[in-house]
């Protein structure tokens, strides 16, 4: 199976019913999908660029 990476960056993901529903349903249907919620990983907006580049390089499909 291809490695699928979903990058989610919603400024208020906890308050977004639609975003939460979509991410939860995708994870339920495709448990091997990697979801990177940048708002949770980097609440201070100090993105670890090398870590994100590594995640991108591992992915076959990026959403």
C-alpha positions in Angstrom: 0.0 0.0 0.0 1.2 3.5 -0.8 2.2 5.8 2.1 -0.5 8.5 2.3 0.2 11.7 4.1 -2.5 14.2 5.0 -1.4 17.6 6.2 -4.0 19.5 8.2 -3.5 23.1 9.2 -6.7 24.6 10.4 -6.3 27.6 12.8 -9.1 26.3 15.0 -9.2 22.6 14.3 -10.9 21.8 17.6 -13.7 24.3 16.8 -14.1 23.0 13.2 -16.8 20.4 13.1 -16.3 19.7 9.4 -12.5 19.4 9.6 -12.7 17.1 12.7 -15.3 14.9 11.0 -13.3 14.6 7.8 -10.0 13.8 9.6 -11.7 11.3 12.0 -13.5 9.5 9.1 -10.4 9.2 7.0 -8.4 7.8 9.9 -11.3 5.3 10.6 -11.5 4.2 7.0 -7.7 4.3 6.3 -5.9 3.5 9.6 -2.5 3.5 7.9 -2.8 7.0 6.7 -0.4 9.5 8.4 -2.1 12.7 9.5 0.0 15.6 10.5 -2.0 18.2 12.3 0.3 21.2 12.2 -1.8 23.2 14.5 -1.3 20.5 17.2 2.4 19.9 16.4 3.3 23.6 16.3 0.9 25.6 18.4 3.5 28.4 18.5 3.8 28.3 14.7 7.5 27.4 14.9 7.4 24.7 12.3 10.2 22.1 12.4 11.0 22.4 8.7 13.4 19.4 8.6 10.8 17.1 10.3 8.1 18.2 7.8 10.4 17.7 4.9 11.2 14.2 6.1 7.4 13.4 6.4 6.9 14.7 2.9 9.8 12.6 1.5 8.3 9.4 3.0 5.0 10.0 1.4 3.8 8.5 -1.9 0.6 10.5 -1.9 0.2 14.0 -0.2 -3.2 15.5 0.6 
